[in-house]
Amino acid sequence: MAIFLIVNLFYARIKKRQNWLFHLLILDFLVSASYGYVFIGGFFPSQLFIGITSLAILMFLNNIRMLLVTSLFLLFLYLVTMGSVDWFLYQQLNPINYFTTCSFIVFAGIVSTLIHFYQGARRNTQQLYAQLLESHERLQDYAVKTEEWAATRERVRIAGDIHDTVGHKLTALLVQMQAARKLSQVDASRSEQAYLGCEELVRSSLQEVRLAVRTIRDEPVQSTFLHDSLDKLAGEFTQFAQVQTSFDVEGSPVLLPGELQLTAYRIVQESLTNAKKHGQATHARIWLVYSESGFSLHIGNDGEVPAVLKPGFGLINLQERVKEWNGEVSWGKDDRMGFAVRVKFPYPATEMEGVTS
């Protein structure tokens, strides 16, 4: 016992040699068992000492298979050692003490298994918590990026609305003012009528700006028939931009969602503005065709067709508007009128259900 205490004291002062602890516990196991049999006769509390020492030894093992093998090894070591001591000292065996002490060793193995299980569960919980924190941080970063992306997209949409509405009206206003300036020298009454037309264009532009503001503020846009809006647009463009614009519709009219109707309206508006501003067109035509699965737009004009067409902000914005509704868009030379913009839109199922209901 004195040697055992000296070894334990020596170990306590050496913190870096932790692998000695397992061997010391094995020594403690043998000394406890021998001491209990020699001085206590193998009775309580010797059995408890052996069980506690077994538990300390088994706590070093993280593998369930090794824990089982070590438990069997301790049982075997205990039975061989104590059986030898009993036979050498008393020339007899004590099965009751053996059974009681082995029960403590088995109990120590069960407790060690449960402790390792809950330690593993605790480690897994900590890992899951760390992953949850990491996921939460990523989600916050994603939310910030999504908000930035939404703000950027909204800015682009606002710029597109301003470009389409104000650009269209200013083009017509410029034509009217040029006509009014020329007429002021030859016909004052017609010049005054032209200026009155300019005032009407300014009022119409203000209405368009208010509509864009309402859309930005997420106020609902009323659903109307698209062909009614395009027919009115064709008339206004003929009157104010001096481009003879006709409108034709085919198929059974469908009541479209307000946002989709506004998108189609802006596309036609942008196409007509480009026809006047870039193509110097004098005639334009709008075809609207309703079908069972969707509708298509064909905006043609007799303006000049450039050899190489480089899409500007208007056409790029037009493409983005069409993509938002899963549509298709193309432009180029046209056999009927020289240049045309062609757009196809499918009917959005969820939106159409809400409109028809």
N, C-alpha and C positions, 0 to 999 in steps of 0.2 A: 504493500500500500504506500509506503514511503517513496519507493521508486516511482510508482504511478503518479503521486502528487508532484514529485520533482519534475517529471516529464511534462505534466500539464502546466506547471508553472513556467517551465522553459518555453513551451509552445505559446503561452499567453503573451510572452514578450516578443515573439517573432510574428509579425502581422503579415509578412509577405509569403510565408510558407504555409498557405492555407490548405494545401493538399495533405499536410500532416494530420489534419483534424479527423479525416476519415479513418486513418490507421489508429489514432488515439481512441476513437470510439469503438473500434474492434477490440482494442486492448481493454477498454473500459467494460465492454460486454463480457469478456472472458474473466476479468478480475471480479466483476460484480457477481457473476454466476459462481465462481469458485469461492468467493468470500461468503456468499449466502449458504453454500452447502457445507463449508467447513465450520463456520461459526454460528449460523442460524439453523442449520439443518434443512435448508431448502425451503423453509416456510416464509410467509409474509413478514417483512416487506421485500424480501429478496426477489420474489416474482415481479413485483412492481418495478424494482430497479432495472431488471432485465428488459421489461416492456418499454420503459422510458428510453433506455439506451438503444433498443432496437428502433424505436421511433426516430431518434436522432440520427442513426445510421441511414435509415431509409429516406430521410428527408434530403439526402444528398443526391438522390437519383431522380431524374426527370423523366426517364423512359419507363413506361409501364411494364414492359417486358423485363428490363433489368431489375425493376422493383420486385417483380414476382420471383425472379431467379435469386435475388439477394435474400428475400424472405425465406425461401426454401433452404438457402445456404445457412442462414442463421439458425433455422430449426435443426438442420442436420448437425451444425457445429455445436449447438447446445446439447442435443441428445448424446452425441459422441463424447463430448467433454464431461458432462455431468454423469453420464452412464459409467464412464471410466472412473470418475472420482468416487461414485457410490460403490462400485464394485471393489475398488482398491481400499476404501475406508471401512465399508460396512458389509461387504460381500453380499449385497442385495440391491435390488432396484426399487424405485418408488414411482410407480406409474401415475399416481394421483398428482404428485408434484410436477411430474413431466407434463401431464395434460394441462394443468393450470398455467404453468409458465409458457407452454407452447400457445395457449389461448391468448396470453398477453402479447406474444410475438405476432400472432395472426391479427390481433386487434390493432397492433401498431402498424402492420402493413395496410389494413383497411383505412385507418386514419391518415396515413401518409398518402394513399391514393386519393382520398377526398381532398386533402390539403392541396395536392398537386393539381387536382381538377379545378378547384376554385381559384388557385393562383393562375392557372392557364386561362380560366374564364375572365379573371381580372385583367390579365395582360391583353387578351383579345378585346375586352371592353375599352381599355385605354387606346389600343390601336384603332378601333372603330371610332372612338371619340376624336382621335387625332385626324383620322380621315374625314370625319364629319366636319371638323373645323376647317380642314383644307378645302373640302367641297363648298363649305359656306363662304370662304374667302373667294374661291373661284366664281361662285354664284354672284357674289357682290361685284366682282370685276366684270362678269358677264352682264350684270344689270346696268352697270355704268356704261359699258361699251354699247349695249343695246339702246340706252337712253341717248347716247351721243349719235348713234346711227339713226335713230328715229328723228332726232333734231336735225341732222344733216339732210335726211330724206324730206323732212317737212320744209326746210329752207329751199331745197331744189323744187319741190312742188309749188311753193309760193312763187319762186322765180318763174316757173313755167306758166302759172296762172297770170302773173303780171305781163309776161312776154306775150302770151296769147291774146289776152283781153286788151291791154293797153296798146300793144303793137298793132293789132287789127284795127282798132278805132283810130289810132293816130295816122295810120296809112290812109284811111278814108278821109280823115279830117284834113290831112295835107293836100289831098286831091281837091277837096272842096274849097279850101282856102286859095289854092292856086287858081281855080276857076273863078272864084269871087274876085280876086285881084285883077284878073284879066277883064272880067265883065264890068268892073267898076269904071272902066274907061269908055265903054261903048254902050252899056245898058245898066243903068243904076238900079232899076227894079229887079232885074234878074240877079244882079250882084247882091241885093238885099236878101233875096230868096236863098242864094247860096250861103250867105252868112247865117241865115236862120237854120239852114241845114247843118252848119257847123255847130250852132248852139245845141241842136238836137243830138249831134254826135257826142258833144261834151256831156250832156245829160245821160245819154246811153252809157258812156264810159264810166260815169259815176255809179250807175246802177251795176255795171259789171264789177267794179271795185268792191261795192258793198256785198255783192254775191260772193266774191272771193273771200272777203273778210268773214262772212257767215260760214263759209266752208271751212276756213282755217279754225274757227271757233267751234267746229264740230256740230254746228246746227244742221239738222236734217234738211236735205234738198228734196223738194217735192217731186214725186215721180210723175212725169207727163209723157205724152207720145213724142218720140224723137222727131218724127217727120213734121210735126207742127213747128218745132223750134227751128229745124233746118229750112223749112219753107220761108219762115220769117227772116232768117239769116240771109237767104238768097236774095230776097227782096231788098233788104237793107244794103247789101253789098252792091246790088245793081244801082241803087239810088245814090249812094254816097261815094262809092269807089269808082263808079262809071265803068264797071265791068259787067257786061250782060251775063247774068247768072241764072241758070234754069235749075229746077229741082224735079226729080222723078222718084217715085216710090213704087216698089213691086212687092207683092206678097201681102199677107194679112198683118196689119200693124200689131205689135206686141208692146204692152206697157212695161218699160224697162225700169230697173232701179235708178233712183235719182243720180247716184254717183256715176253709174255707167253711162247714163244719158249725158251727163256733164262732160265726161271724158270724150265721148264721140263728138259732141258739139265743139269742144276745144280743138279736136283734130281737124274737123272741117274748117273751122275758123282759121287755124294756122295754115292750112293748105291754100285757102283763098288768099290770105295775106301774102304768102310767098309768091303766089301766081301774079299778083299785082306788083309787088315790090321788086322781085328778082326776075320774073319772066316777062314783065310788061304785057301781060295778057289783056285781051279785050273781051274775050268770051270764056265762060266757065260753066261747068255742068256738074251737078251732084246727083249721084244715083244711090238710093238706099234700098237694099233688098233684104226682106225678111224671109227666113227659112224656118224649118222645124227645129234645127239644132242651134241656130244663131242668126246673126245678121251681118251684112257686109256693106262697106261704103266705097264708093268710087268717085274721086274728085278729080276731074280732068280740066285742062285749060289749053288754050291755043298759044301760050306764051313761048318764049325762047327756051330751048333745051340745051343746057351747057354740055360741052363735050365730056368734061369730067365733073361729076357732081360730088362735092365735098359736103357732107352733112354738117350743118351749123347747129347752134343751140336749139333752134326750133325743131328740126328733124330729130335730133337726139332726144329732146324732151318728148317728142311724139312717140318715138320707139319705147321709151320708158313707160309712158301712159298705157300703151297697148300691152306690154309685157305684164303689167300689174293685173290685167284681166285675162291673161293667158291667150291673148289674141295674136294675130299675124299681120305684119305690115310690109309693104314693098312700094317702091316708087321708081319711075323711069319713063321712057318713051311709051306713048300710047298710040295705037293705030287710029283711034277715032278723033282725038283732040290734040295730039302732040306730046303732052306730058300729063301724068296722072299719079295720084296717090291711092293705093288700094289697101284696105283694111278689112280684116275679118275678126269678128268677136263671137265666141260661144256664149250661150245663155248661162249665167251662173245659177246653178240649181237652187242653192239655199236662198239666194237673194230673190229669185223668181217666185219661190214658194211664199216668201214673205209678202211680195207684191200682190200675187194673185189671191192670197187669203184676205 
